Amino acid sequence: MNPTPQEPNRDPDDGLDALLRQETRWEAPPDLTLRLLNLVPGAPLMPSLPPQPQPKPWYSTLVLVLTAIAVGLSLAVAWQLYATLGAELGLTAIFEQLRHAPLIGMQRLYEAVPMSQYAIEVLLAVREQLHWLLLALVLWLAFDGWKPSLKRVR
């Protein structure tokens, strides 16, 4: 029986361990500690921090305008890049084919199953009637003075 196991000698690793232990120790700044304690209800009251200086309105407006300009320029450059890339790859022709794909699919369906044309016409008629019904319902509720009770859950 071995009463106490001996740790192996790790001289190079001991220096790294000591360095890691030193660097992972972090002291929180006092202003952060005060702000966090003020968030906790029932925490001991600490002296409050001095008010933080607010930027001038002209500075905030300037930053907002410069940010909007930067975003606009980024979008313009991206638009030009993707337009050039799309023209090189022929994406315009692909989108044109995709636009005509439903029509081609319907024609193929009509050729394969001629009775499907009547079923689709019935579905289109039902859809149109449902649109009129929805319009009538909305107008009825609007003229009747219905006020929806929208309650926000917080």
PyMOL commands that place a pseudoatom at each C-alpha (Angstrom):
pseudoatom trace, name=CA, resn=MET, resi=1, chain=A, elem=C, hetatm=0, pos=[0.000, 0.000, 0.000]
pseudoatom trace, name=CA, resn=ASN, resi=2, chain=A, elem=C, hetatm=0, pos=[1.114, 3.442, -0.936]
pseudoatom trace, name=CA, resn=PRO, resi=3, chain=A, elem=C, hetatm=0, pos=[0.055, 5.944, 1.773]
pseudoatom trace, name=CA, resn=THR, resi=4, chain=A, elem=C, hetatm=0, pos=[0.317, 9.166, -0.323]
pseudoatom trace, name=CA, resn=PRO, resi=5, chain=A, elem=C, hetatm=0, pos=[0.843, 9.232, -4.038]
pseudoatom trace, name=CA, resn=GLN, resi=6, chain=A, elem=C, hetatm=0, pos=[3.678, 11.448, -5.176]
pseudoatom trace, name=CA, resn=GLU, resi=7, chain=A, elem=C, hetatm=0, pos=[2.992, 13.971, -7.920]
pseudoatom trace, name=CA, resn=PRO, resi=8, chain=A, elem=C, hetatm=0, pos=[5.355, 13.806, -10.845]
pseudoatom trace, name=CA, resn=ASN, resi=9, chain=A, elem=C, hetatm=0, pos=[7.823, 16.620, -11.216]
pseudoatom trace, name=CA, resn=ARG, resi=10, chain=A, elem=C, hetatm=0, pos=[6.466, 19.087, -13.808]
pseudoatom trace, name=CA, resn=ASP, resi=11, chain=A, elem=C, hetatm=0, pos=[8.920, 21.949, -13.690]
pseudoatom trace, name=CA, resn=PRO, resi=12, chain=A, elem=C, hetatm=0, pos=[8.068, 23.474, -17.123]
pseudoatom trace, name=CA, resn=ASP, resi=13, chain=A, elem=C, hetatm=0, pos=[4.347, 23.113, -16.466]
pseudoatom trace, name=CA, resn=ASP, resi=14, chain=A, elem=C, hetatm=0, pos=[4.542, 24.667, -12.994]
pseudoatom trace, name=CA, resn=GLY, resi=15, chain=A, elem=C, hetatm=0, pos=[5.605, 27.998, -14.468]
pseudoatom trace, name=CA, resn=LEU, resi=16, chain=A, elem=C, hetatm=0, pos=[2.713, 27.895, -16.925]
pseudoatom trace, name=CA, resn=ASP, resi=17, chain=A, elem=C, hetatm=0, pos=[0.292, 26.969, -14.142]
pseudoatom trace, name=CA, resn=ALA, resi=18, chain=A, elem=C, hetatm=0, pos=[1.473, 29.882, -12.020]
pseudoatom trace, name=CA, resn=LEU, resi=19, chain=A, elem=C, hetatm=0, pos=[1.162, 32.280, -14.960]
pseudoatom trace, name=CA, resn=LEU, resi=20, chain=A, elem=C, hetatm=0, pos=[-2.342, 31.061, -15.808]
pseudoatom trace, name=CA, resn=ARG, resi=21, chain=A, elem=C, hetatm=0, pos=[-3.451, 31.370, -12.201]
pseudoatom trace, name=CA, resn=GLN, resi=22, chain=A, elem=C, hetatm=0, pos=[-2.116, 34.915, -12.056]
pseudoatom trace, name=CA, resn=GLU, resi=23, chain=A, elem=C, hetatm=0, pos=[-3.722, 35.973, -15.337]
pseudoatom trace, name=CA, resn=THR, resi=24, chain=A, elem=C, hetatm=0, pos=[-7.104, 34.397, -14.663]
pseudoatom trace, name=CA, resn=ARG, resi=25, chain=A, elem=C, hetatm=0, pos=[-7.487, 36.371, -11.466]
pseudoatom trace, name=CA, resn=TRP, resi=26, chain=A, elem=C, hetatm=0, pos=[-9.520, 39.424, -12.278]
pseudoatom trace, name=CA, resn=GLU, resi=27, chain=A, elem=C, hetatm=0, pos=[-10.536, 42.257, -10.023]
pseudoatom trace, name=CA, resn=ALA, resi=28, chain=A, elem=C, hetatm=0, pos=[-13.822, 43.907, -10.963]
pseudoatom trace, name=CA, resn=PRO, resi=29, chain=A, elem=C, hetatm=0, pos=[-13.681, 47.689, -11.326]
pseudoatom trace, name=CA, resn=PRO, resi=30, chain=A, elem=C, hetatm=0, pos=[-15.493, 49.463, -8.487]
pseudoatom trace, name=CA, resn=ASP, resi=31, chain=A, elem=C, hetatm=0, pos=[-17.907, 51.345, -10.791]
pseudoatom trace, name=CA, resn=LEU, resi=32, chain=A, elem=C, hetatm=0, pos=[-18.997, 48.069, -12.384]
pseudoatom trace, name=CA, resn=THR, resi=33, chain=A, elem=C, hetatm=0, pos=[-19.513, 46.543, -8.952]
pseudoatom trace, name=CA, resn=LEU, resi=34, chain=A, elem=C, hetatm=0, pos=[-21.660, 49.508, -7.898]
pseudoatom trace, name=CA, resn=ARG, resi=35, chain=A, elem=C, hetatm=0, pos=[-23.790, 49.337, -11.038]
pseudoatom trace, name=CA, resn=LEU, resi=36, chain=A, elem=C, hetatm=0, pos=[-24.327, 45.591, -10.629]
pseudoatom trace, name=CA, resn=LEU, resi=37, chain=A, elem=C, hetatm=0, pos=[-25.227, 45.935, -6.975]
pseudoatom trace, name=CA, resn=ASN, resi=38, chain=A, elem=C, hetatm=0, pos=[-27.731, 48.692, -7.788]
pseudoatom trace, name=CA, resn=LEU, resi=39, chain=A, elem=C, hetatm=0, pos=[-29.544, 46.230, -10.083]
pseudoatom trace, name=CA, resn=VAL, resi=40, chain=A, elem=C, hetatm=0, pos=[-30.152, 43.757, -7.261]
pseudoatom trace, name=CA, resn=PRO, resi=41, chain=A, elem=C, hetatm=0, pos=[-33.231, 44.520, -5.134]
pseudoatom trace, name=CA, resn=GLY, resi=42, chain=A, elem=C, hetatm=0, pos=[-32.466, 44.499, -1.441]
pseudoatom trace, name=CA, resn=ALA, resi=43, chain=A, elem=C, hetatm=0, pos=[-28.724, 44.822, -1.929]
pseudoatom trace, name=CA, resn=PRO, resi=44, chain=A, elem=C, hetatm=0, pos=[-26.889, 47.084, 0.491]
pseudoatom trace, name=CA, resn=LEU, resi=45, chain=A, elem=C, hetatm=0, pos=[-26.939, 50.653, -0.757]
pseudoatom trace, name=CA, resn=MET, resi=46, chain=A, elem=C, hetatm=0, pos=[-23.628, 51.842, -2.050]
pseudoatom trace, name=CA, resn=PRO, resi=47, chain=A, elem=C, hetatm=0, pos=[-22.728, 55.392, -2.820]
pseudoatom trace, name=CA, resn=SER, resi=48, chain=A, elem=C, hetatm=0, pos=[-23.994, 56.191, -6.275]
pseudoatom trace, name=CA, resn=LEU, resi=49, chain=A, elem=C, hetatm=0, pos=[-21.737, 56.919, -9.175]
pseudoatom trace, name=CA, resn=PRO, resi=50, chain=A, elem=C, hetatm=0, pos=[-21.357, 60.400, -10.557]
pseudoatom trace, name=CA, resn=PRO, resi=51, chain=A, elem=C, hetatm=0, pos=[-23.593, 60.961, -13.601]
pseudoatom trace, name=CA, resn=GLN, resi=52, chain=A, elem=C, hetatm=0, pos=[-22.005, 59.929, -16.858]
pseudoatom trace, name=CA, resn=PRO, resi=53, chain=A, elem=C, hetatm=0, pos=[-21.416, 62.780, -19.274]
pseudoatom trace, name=CA, resn=GLN, resi=54, chain=A, elem=C, hetatm=0, pos=[-23.835, 62.750, -22.216]
pseudoatom trace, name=CA, resn=PRO, resi=55, chain=A, elem=C, hetatm=0, pos=[-22.619, 63.556, -25.722]
pseudoatom trace, name=CA, resn=LYS, resi=56, chain=A, elem=C, hetatm=0, pos=[-23.740, 66.812, -27.290]
pseudoatom trace, name=CA, resn=PRO, resi=57, chain=A, elem=C, hetatm=0, pos=[-26.748, 66.605, -29.647]
pseudoatom trace, name=CA, resn=TRP, resi=58, chain=A, elem=C, hetatm=0, pos=[-24.719, 67.771, -32.635]
pseudoatom trace, name=CA, resn=TYR, resi=59, chain=A, elem=C, hetatm=0, pos=[-22.207, 64.990, -32.003]
pseudoatom trace, name=CA, resn=SER, resi=60, chain=A, elem=C, hetatm=0, pos=[-24.935, 62.338, -31.863]
pseudoatom trace, name=CA, resn=THR, resi=61, chain=A, elem=C, hetatm=0, pos=[-26.451, 63.693, -35.076]
pseudoatom trace, name=CA, resn=LEU, resi=62, chain=A, elem=C, hetatm=0, pos=[-23.059, 63.701, -36.777]
pseudoatom trace, name=CA, resn=VAL, resi=63, chain=A, elem=C, hetatm=0, pos=[-22.403, 60.095, -35.776]
pseudoatom trace, name=CA, resn=LEU, resi=64, chain=A, elem=C, hetatm=0, pos=[-25.880, 59.080, -36.972]
pseudoatom trace, name=CA, resn=VAL, resi=65, chain=A, elem=C, hetatm=0, pos=[-25.405, 60.795, -40.367]
pseudoatom trace, name=CA, resn=LEU, resi=66, chain=A, elem=C, hetatm=0, pos=[-21.916, 59.348, -40.852]
pseudoatom trace, name=CA, resn=THR, resi=67, chain=A, elem=C, hetatm=0, pos=[-23.194, 55.875, -39.960]
pseudoatom trace, name=CA, resn=ALA, resi=68, chain=A, elem=C, hetatm=0, pos=[-26.074, 56.225, -42.437]
pseudoatom trace, name=CA, resn=ILE, resi=69, chain=A, elem=C, hetatm=0, pos=[-23.639, 57.348, -45.152]
pseudoatom trace, name=CA, resn=ALA, resi=70, chain=A, elem=C, hetatm=0, pos=[-21.317, 54.420, -44.426]
pseudoatom trace, name=CA, resn=VAL, resi=71, chain=A, elem=C, hetatm=0, pos=[-24.193, 51.919, -44.542]
pseudoatom trace, name=CA, resn=GLY, resi=72, chain=A, elem=C, hetatm=0, pos=[-25.514, 53.483, -47.761]
pseudoatom trace, name=CA, resn=LEU, resi=73, chain=A, elem=C, hetatm=0, pos=[-22.123, 53.337, -49.423]
pseudoatom trace, name=CA, resn=SER, resi=74, chain=A, elem=C, hetatm=0, pos=[-21.659, 49.735, -48.314]
pseudoatom trace, name=CA, resn=LEU, resi=75, chain=A, elem=C, hetatm=0, pos=[-25.031, 48.791, -49.785]
pseudoatom trace, name=CA, resn=ALA, resi=76, chain=A, elem=C, hetatm=0, pos=[-24.250, 50.614, -53.043]
pseudoatom trace, name=CA, resn=VAL, resi=77, chain=A, elem=C, hetatm=0, pos=[-20.906, 48.850, -53.403]
pseudoatom trace, name=CA, resn=ALA, resi=78, chain=A, elem=C, hetatm=0, pos=[-22.497, 45.481, -52.600]
pseudoatom trace, name=CA, resn=TRP, resi=79, chain=A, elem=C, hetatm=0, pos=[-25.285, 46.183, -55.125]
pseudoatom trace, name=CA, resn=GLN, resi=80, chain=A, elem=C, hetatm=0, pos=[-22.774, 46.970, -57.855]
pseudoatom trace, name=CA, resn=LEU, resi=81, chain=A, elem=C, hetatm=0, pos=[-20.658, 43.945, -56.997]
pseudoatom trace, name=CA, resn=TYR, resi=82, chain=A, elem=C, hetatm=0, pos=[-23.605, 41.536, -57.014]
pseudoatom trace, name=CA, resn=ALA, resi=83, chain=A, elem=C, hetatm=0, pos=[-25.029, 43.072, -60.205]
pseudoatom trace, name=CA, resn=THR, resi=84, chain=A, elem=C, hetatm=0, pos=[-21.699, 42.598, -61.978]
pseudoatom trace, name=CA, resn=LEU, resi=85, chain=A, elem=C, hetatm=0, pos=[-21.335, 39.088, -60.601]
pseudoatom trace, name=CA, resn=GLY, resi=86, chain=A, elem=C, hetatm=0, pos=[-24.910, 38.245, -61.603]
pseudoatom trace, name=CA, resn=ALA, resi=87, chain=A, elem=C, hetatm=0, pos=[-24.362, 39.528, -65.134]
pseudoatom trace, name=CA, resn=GLU, resi=88, chain=A, elem=C, hetatm=0, pos=[-21.172, 37.474, -65.455]
pseudoatom trace, name=CA, resn=LEU, resi=89, chain=A, elem=C, hetatm=0, pos=[-22.838, 34.293, -64.200]
pseudoatom trace, name=CA, resn=GLY, resi=90, chain=A, elem=C, hetatm=0, pos=[-26.006, 34.772, -66.242]
pseudoatom trace, name=CA, resn=LEU, resi=91, chain=A, elem=C, hetatm=0, pos=[-28.354, 35.075, -63.278]
pseudoatom trace, name=CA, resn=THR, resi=92, chain=A, elem=C, hetatm=0, pos=[-30.729, 37.267, -65.299]
pseudoatom trace, name=CA, resn=ALA, resi=93, chain=A, elem=C, hetatm=0, pos=[-31.514, 34.361, -67.638]
pseudoatom trace, name=CA, resn=ILE, resi=94, chain=A, elem=C, hetatm=0, pos=[-31.952, 32.023, -64.669]
pseudoatom trace, name=CA, resn=PHE, resi=95, chain=A, elem=C, hetatm=0, pos=[-34.423, 34.399, -62.994]
pseudoatom trace, name=CA, resn=GLU, resi=96, chain=A, elem=C, hetatm=0, pos=[-36.316, 34.750, -66.282]
pseudoatom trace, name=CA, resn=GLN, resi=97, chain=A, elem=C, hetatm=0, pos=[-36.596, 30.967, -66.514]
pseudoatom trace, name=CA, resn=LEU, resi=98, chain=A, elem=C, hetatm=0, pos=[-37.786, 30.787, -62.917]
pseudoatom trace, name=CA, resn=ARG, resi=99, chain=A, elem=C, hetatm=0, pos=[-40.413, 33.425, -63.663]
pseudoatom trace, name=CA, resn=HIS, resi=100, chain=A, elem=C, hetatm=0, pos=[-41.833, 31.295, -66.484]
pseudoatom trace, name=CA, resn=ALA, resi=101, chain=A, elem=C, hetatm=0, pos=[-41.489, 27.961, -64.639]
pseudoatom trace, name=CA, resn=PRO, resi=102, chain=A, elem=C, hetatm=0, pos=[-45.011, 27.946, -63.080]
pseudoatom trace, name=CA, resn=LEU, resi=103, chain=A, elem=C, hetatm=0, pos=[-46.599, 28.558, -66.495]
pseudoatom trace, name=CA, resn=ILE, resi=104, chain=A, elem=C, hetatm=0, pos=[-44.598, 25.723, -68.037]
pseudoatom trace, name=CA, resn=GLY, resi=105, chain=A, elem=C, hetatm=0, pos=[-45.482, 23.441, -65.135]
pseudoatom trace, name=CA, resn=MET, resi=106, chain=A, elem=C, hetatm=0, pos=[-49.198, 24.208, -65.488]
pseudoatom trace, name=CA, resn=GLN, resi=107, chain=A, elem=C, hetatm=0, pos=[-49.065, 23.506, -69.238]
pseudoatom trace, name=CA, resn=ARG, resi=108, chain=A, elem=C, hetatm=0, pos=[-47.354, 20.163, -68.630]
pseudoatom trace, name=CA, resn=LEU, resi=109, chain=A, elem=C, hetatm=0, pos=[-49.920, 19.290, -65.964]
pseudoatom trace, name=CA, resn=TYR, resi=110, chain=A, elem=C, hetatm=0, pos=[-52.795, 20.142, -68.335]
pseudoatom trace, name=CA, resn=GLU, resi=111, chain=A, elem=C, hetatm=0, pos=[-51.234, 17.978, -71.043]
pseudoatom trace, name=CA, resn=ALA, resi=112, chain=A, elem=C, hetatm=0, pos=[-50.672, 15.034, -68.703]
pseudoatom trace, name=CA, resn=VAL, resi=113, chain=A, elem=C, hetatm=0, pos=[-53.998, 15.255, -66.829]
pseudoatom trace, name=CA, resn=PRO, resi=114, chain=A, elem=C, hetatm=0, pos=[-56.606, 17.233, -68.788]
pseudoatom trace, name=CA, resn=MET, resi=115, chain=A, elem=C, hetatm=0, pos=[-59.159, 17.110, -65.935]
pseudoatom trace, name=CA, resn=SER, resi=116, chain=A, elem=C, hetatm=0, pos=[-56.763, 19.005, -63.674]
pseudoatom trace, name=CA, resn=GLN, resi=117, chain=A, elem=C, hetatm=0, pos=[-57.628, 22.188, -65.569]
pseudoatom trace, name=CA, resn=TYR, resi=118, chain=A, elem=C, hetatm=0, pos=[-61.199, 22.033, -64.241]
pseudoatom trace, name=CA, resn=ALA, resi=119, chain=A, elem=C, hetatm=0, pos=[-60.037, 21.347, -60.690]
pseudoatom trace, name=CA, resn=ILE, resi=120, chain=A, elem=C, hetatm=0, pos=[-57.669, 24.307, -60.785]
pseudoatom trace, name=CA, resn=GLU, resi=121, chain=A, elem=C, hetatm=0, pos=[-60.427, 26.536, -62.208]
pseudoatom trace, name=CA, resn=VAL, resi=122, chain=A, elem=C, hetatm=0, pos=[-62.667, 25.527, -59.294]
pseudoatom trace, name=CA, resn=LEU, resi=123, chain=A, elem=C, hetatm=0, pos=[-59.906, 26.284, -56.801]
pseudoatom trace, name=CA, resn=LEU, resi=124, chain=A, elem=C, hetatm=0, pos=[-59.332, 29.698, -58.391]
pseudoatom trace, name=CA, resn=ALA, resi=125, chain=A, elem=C, hetatm=0, pos=[-63.060, 30.469, -58.225]
pseudoatom trace, name=CA, resn=VAL, resi=126, chain=A, elem=C, hetatm=0, pos=[-63.155, 29.438, -54.535]
pseudoatom trace, name=CA, resn=ARG, resi=127, chain=A, elem=C, hetatm=0, pos=[-60.114, 31.630, -53.850]
pseudoatom trace, name=CA, resn=GLU, resi=128, chain=A, elem=C, hetatm=0, pos=[-61.765, 34.623, -55.501]
pseudoatom trace, name=CA, resn=GLN, resi=129, chain=A, elem=C, hetatm=0, pos=[-64.951, 34.093, -53.504]
pseudoatom trace, name=CA, resn=LEU, resi=130, chain=A, elem=C, hetatm=0, pos=[-62.945, 33.826, -50.284]
pseudoatom trace, name=CA, resn=HIS, resi=131, chain=A, elem=C, hetatm=0, pos=[-61.251, 37.135, -51.105]
pseudoatom trace, name=CA, resn=TRP, resi=132, chain=A, elem=C, hetatm=0, pos=[-64.646, 38.797, -51.523]
pseudoatom trace, name=CA, resn=LEU, resi=133, chain=A, elem=C, hetatm=0, pos=[-65.847, 37.217, -48.289]
pseudoatom trace, name=CA, resn=LEU, resi=134, chain=A, elem=C, hetatm=0, pos=[-62.789, 38.490, -46.437]
pseudoatom trace, name=CA, resn=LEU, resi=135, chain=A, elem=C, hetatm=0, pos=[-63.312, 41.988, -47.844]
pseudoatom trace, name=CA, resn=ALA, resi=136, chain=A, elem=C, hetatm=0, pos=[-66.971, 41.933, -46.789]
pseudoatom trace, name=CA, resn=LEU, resi=137, chain=A, elem=C, hetatm=0, pos=[-66.020, 40.769, -43.294]
pseudoatom trace, name=CA, resn=VAL, resi=138, chain=A, elem=C, hetatm=0, pos=[-63.396, 43.490, -42.865]
pseudoatom trace, name=CA, resn=LEU, resi=139, chain=A, elem=C, hetatm=0, pos=[-65.788, 46.190, -44.107]
pseudoatom trace, name=CA, resn=TRP, resi=140, chain=A, elem=C, hetatm=0, pos=[-68.564, 44.897, -41.874]
pseudoatom trace, name=CA, resn=LEU, resi=141, chain=A, elem=C, hetatm=0, pos=[-66.293, 44.990, -38.818]
pseudoatom trace, name=CA, resn=ALA, resi=142, chain=A, elem=C, hetatm=0, pos=[-64.982, 48.452, -39.760]
pseudoatom trace, name=CA, resn=PHE, resi=143, chain=A, elem=C, hetatm=0, pos=[-68.444, 49.956, -40.244]
pseudoatom trace, name=CA, resn=ASP, resi=144, chain=A, elem=C, hetatm=0, pos=[-69.857, 48.182, -37.202]
pseudoatom trace, name=CA, resn=GLY, resi=145, chain=A, elem=C, hetatm=0, pos=[-67.291, 49.941, -35.000]
pseudoatom trace, name=CA, resn=TRP, resi=146, chain=A, elem=C, hetatm=0, pos=[-65.510, 46.837, -33.756]
pseudoatom trace, name=CA, resn=LYS, resi=147, chain=A, elem=C, hetatm=0, pos=[-62.497, 47.686, -31.661]
pseudoatom trace, name=CA, resn=PRO, resi=148, chain=A, elem=C, hetatm=0, pos=[-60.175, 44.759, -31.067]
pseudoatom trace, name=CA, resn=SER, resi=149, chain=A, elem=C, hetatm=0, pos=[-58.923, 44.411, -27.505]
pseudoatom trace, name=CA, resn=LEU, resi=150, chain=A, elem=C, hetatm=0, pos=[-55.191, 44.131, -27.913]
pseudoatom trace, name=CA, resn=LYS, resi=151, chain=A, elem=C, hetatm=0, pos=[-53.544, 43.454, -24.582]
pseudoatom trace, name=CA, resn=ARG, resi=152, chain=A, elem=C, hetatm=0, pos=[-49.800, 43.445, -24.384]
pseudoatom trace, name=CA, resn=VAL, resi=153, chain=A, elem=C, hetatm=0, pos=[-48.274, 40.806, -22.187]
pseudoatom trace, name=CA, resn=ARG, resi=154, chain=A, elem=C, hetatm=0, pos=[-45.267, 42.032, -20.266]
for i in range(1, 154): cmd.bond("trace and resi %d" % i, "trace and resi %d" % (i + 1))
show_as sticks, trace
zoom trace
